[in-house]
Amino acid sequence: MRVVIAGGHGKIALLLERLLAGRGDQAVGMIRNPAHVADVEKAGAEAVVCDLEAASAGAVAALLSGADAVVFAAGAGPGSGVPRKDSVDRGASVLMADAAERAGVRRFVQISTMGAGQPPRPGADDVWAAYITAKTAAEDDLRSRDLDWTILRPGHLTDDPATGRIRLAPPPVPAGSISRADVAAVIAALLDEPGTRHQTLELIGGDSPVVASVRSIR
Ligand SMILES: NC(=O)c1ccc[n+]([C@@H]2O[C@H](COP(=O)([O-])OP(=O)(O)OC[C@H]3O[C@@H](n4cnc5c(N)ncnc54)[C@H](OP(=O)(O)O)[C@@H]3O)[C@@H](O)[C@H]2O)c1
């Protein structure tokens, strides 16, 4: 399987690239900073330089040629302000979905966040509110498309090692944490299970093995 990962130098993306390469899949990491090429290649993936806040849908579609799936793993990140929540967390996801449609790549796994799908909580700061608004808009855009999408909403992310044990279900799942390594494993499993298309799933640490949890979603 050839899997193109938007935000290919992100923490989850690099873990996912290692998992995919390790099982014989072809991972492609889309990055905006050429200095990140070596890290992506070290993870076993092909690196493609493409700034998702500047590229056209046609240019991205050309980069998706021959892909079997797209994973949206980009994000403006913790140090960013309101404008980049919109241009990356919403805009880059919309761009990737548009490009996937043009390129005929049907499978699309989007990393969203728990909290999306509802208005920002009262009293939330502007940046957090912009983040939740952007993630919700990105989800809504993806649901409107003729793609085999799965929306994954992890809880608070940690850098702990993988546990292989999760709680994955349609909302609502109670607030909780999950390691990025477990999120990467869930995405790899979702890519193997097209039956999870058209599902919005929330994810925290739990007791159920990853593959069994993903297979139980239909
Ligand atoms: N933090 C949490 O607790 C939490 C919880 C739930 C969900 N999430 C979501 O989970 C996702 C992945 O998390 P993570 O920790 O793996 O993220 P991360 O390490 O911050 O990675 C995000 C990646 O997106 C890239 N990016 C930003 N702008 C770009 C652009 N214009 N073009 C191409 N790439 C661009 C960044 O590249 P640069 O290095 O060049 O900036 C970075 O490599 C994010 O969408 C995040 O919102 C986070």
The ligand as an SDF file (V2000), in Angstrom:
LIG
                    3D

 48 52  0  0  0  0  0  0  0  0999 V2000
   -1.3930   17.7500   21.1200 N   0  0  0  0  0  0  0  0  0  0  0  0
   -2.4620   17.0590   21.4260 C   0  0  0  0  0  0  0  0  0  0  0  0
   -2.6900   16.7140   22.5990 O   0  0  0  0  0  0  0  0  0  0  0  0
   -3.4110   16.6390   20.3250 C   0  0  0  0  0  0  0  0  0  0  0  0
   -4.5560   15.9550   20.6850 C   0  0  0  0  0  0  0  0  0  0  0  0
   -5.3980   15.4810   19.6690 C   0  0  0  0  0  0  0  0  0  0  0  0
   -5.0810   15.6970   18.3260 C   0  0  0  0  0  0  0  0  0  0  0  0
   -3.9530   16.4020   18.0020 N   0  0  0  0  0  0  0  0  0  0  0  0
   -3.6590   16.5590   16.5630 C   0  0  0  0  0  0  0  0  0  0  0  0
   -2.8530   15.4780   16.1390 O   0  0  0  0  0  0  0  0  0  0  0  0
   -2.1820   15.8260   14.9360 C   0  0  0  0  0  0  0  0  0  0  0  0
   -0.7530   15.3190   14.9310 C   0  0  0  0  0  0  0  0  0  0  0  0
   -0.1220   15.5960   16.1620 O   0  0  0  0  0  0  0  0  0  0  0  0
    1.4880   15.5680   16.2810 P   0  0  0  0  0  0  0  0  0  0  0  0
    1.7980   15.7970   17.7140 O   0  0  0  0  0  0  0  0  0  0  0  0
    2.0430   14.3930   15.5580 O   0  0  0  0  0  0  0  0  0  0  0  0
    1.7910   16.8990   15.4500 O   0  0  0  0  0  0  0  0  0  0  0  0
    3.1500   17.6660   15.2010 P   0  0  0  0  0  0  0  0  0  0  0  0
    4.3320   16.8900   15.7230 O   0  0  0  0  0  0  0  0  0  0  0  0
    2.9640   19.0790   15.6740 O   0  0  0  0  0  0  0  0  0  0  0  0
    3.2350   17.6310   13.6090 O   0  0  0  0  0  0  0  0  0  0  0  0
    2.4930   18.4450   12.7820 C   0  0  0  0  0  0  0  0  0  0  0  0
    3.2590   18.5470   11.4730 C   0  0  0  0  0  0  0  0  0  0  0  0
    2.4970   19.3550   10.5620 O   0  0  0  0  0  0  0  0  0  0  0  0
    3.4490   20.0310    9.7800 C   0  0  0  0  0  0  0  0  0  0  0  0
    2.9690   21.2190    9.0880 N   0  0  0  0  0  0  0  0  0  0  0  0
    2.5640   22.3950    9.6270 C   0  0  0  0  0  0  0  0  0  0  0  0
    2.2950   23.2720    8.6490 N   0  0  0  0  0  0  0  0  0  0  0  0
    2.5370   22.6440    7.4710 C   0  0  0  0  0  0  0  0  0  0  0  0
    2.4400   23.0230    6.1190 C   0  0  0  0  0  0  0  0  0  0  0  0
    2.0630   24.2580    5.7700 N   0  0  0  0  0  0  0  0  0  0  0  0
    2.7690   22.1300    5.1530 N   0  0  0  0  0  0  0  0  0  0  0  0
    3.1810   20.8910    5.4820 C   0  0  0  0  0  0  0  0  0  0  0  0
    3.2890   20.4540    6.7640 N   0  0  0  0  0  0  0  0  0  0  0  0
    2.9680   21.3220    7.7450 C   0  0  0  0  0  0  0  0  0  0  0  0
    4.5440   20.4310   10.7570 C   0  0  0  0  0  0  0  0  0  0  0  0
    5.7190   20.7310   10.0330 O   0  0  0  0  0  0  0  0  0  0  0  0
    6.7960   21.8120   10.5480 P   0  0  0  0  0  0  0  0  0  0  0  0
    7.7130   21.0540   11.4770 O   0  0  0  0  0  0  0  0  0  0  0  0
    7.4610   22.2440    9.2780 O   0  0  0  0  0  0  0  0  0  0  0  0
    6.0320   22.8960   11.2610 O   0  0  0  0  0  0  0  0  0  0  0  0
    4.6520   19.1880   11.6280 C   0  0  0  0  0  0  0  0  0  0  0  0
    5.6410   18.3100   11.1570 O   0  0  0  0  0  0  0  0  0  0  0  0
   -2.3160   17.3320   14.7980 C   0  0  0  0  0  0  0  0  0  0  0  0
   -3.2920   17.6000   13.7980 O   0  0  0  0  0  0  0  0  0  0  0  0
   -2.8570   17.7620   16.1560 C   0  0  0  0  0  0  0  0  0  0  0  0
   -3.6830   18.8950   16.0590 O   0  0  0  0  0  0  0  0  0  0  0  0
   -3.1170   16.8700   18.9720 C   0  0  0  0  0  0  0  0  0  0  0  0
  1  2  1  0
  2  3  2  0
  2  4  1  0
  4  5  1  0
  4 48  2  0
  5  6  2  0
  6  7  1  0
  7  8  2  0
  8  9  1  0
  8 48  1  0
  9 10  1  0
  9 46  1  0
 10 11  1  0
 11 12  1  0
 11 44  1  0
 12 13  1  0
 13 14  1  0
 14 15  2  0
 14 16  1  0
 14 17  1  0
 17 18  1  0
 18 19  2  0
 18 20  1  0
 18 21  1  0
 21 22  1  0
 22 23  1  0
 23 24  1  0
 23 42  1  0
 24 25  1  0
 25 26  1  0
 25 36  1  0
 26 27  1  0
 26 35  1  0
 27 28  2  0
 28 29  1  0
 29 30  1  0
 29 35  2  0
 30 31  1  0
 30 32  2  0
 32 33  1  0
 33 34  2  0
 34 35  1  0
 36 37  1  0
 36 42  1  0
 37 38  1  0
 38 39  2  0
 38 40  1  0
 38 41  1  0
 42 43  1  0
 44 45  1  0
 44 46  1  0
 46 47  1  0
M  CHG  2   8   1  16  -1
M  END
$$$$
